[in-house]
Amino acid sequence: MEFNLFLIIPIVFATGIAIGITSGIFLAKKTSSGKKECVAIGASTVSGRGAFALKKVRDGDIIERCPALEVTDQDIGGELLNYVFYGSTETARLVVMGNGMLFNHSSTPNVAYYREETGLGPELVLYALRNIKKGEELFYSYGDQWWSTRQ
């Protein structure tokens, strides 16, 4: 039996494409059903905008990982001053991406955060301090230092 390359090559090529498409569909379904977003932004019960839980969150769960840009305090001014976090040094500030800037203050917060250094730069990691109900507004404490610099 003699092999006809003009017949075998298209069959192998078509089989490879079919396997690739099938794998891509399977992987896309698997990744799209991964972690569901936890936060929505809406009108706050306290002031302006606020962050709200889109689903039930358990004590200790990470709510959001927010990439951050570290700048100096001299780079920050005006209204933006109210939306940045203290950075790694006395004069450093974190400009946080994602929903992290829009959580309001409470002296009895249901969320806390910590800074984590990653290979891509700093991130602000927001996590639940207790069980949080779907639809509940999310609050963290701005801290005494933040309030002492405001009137």
Helices and strands as residue ranges (DSSP letters): H 5-32, E 39-43, E 49-53, E 62-72, G 73-75, G 78-83, E 85-86, E 92-96, G 100-102, E 104-105, E 111-118, E 121-128, E 137-140, H 144-148
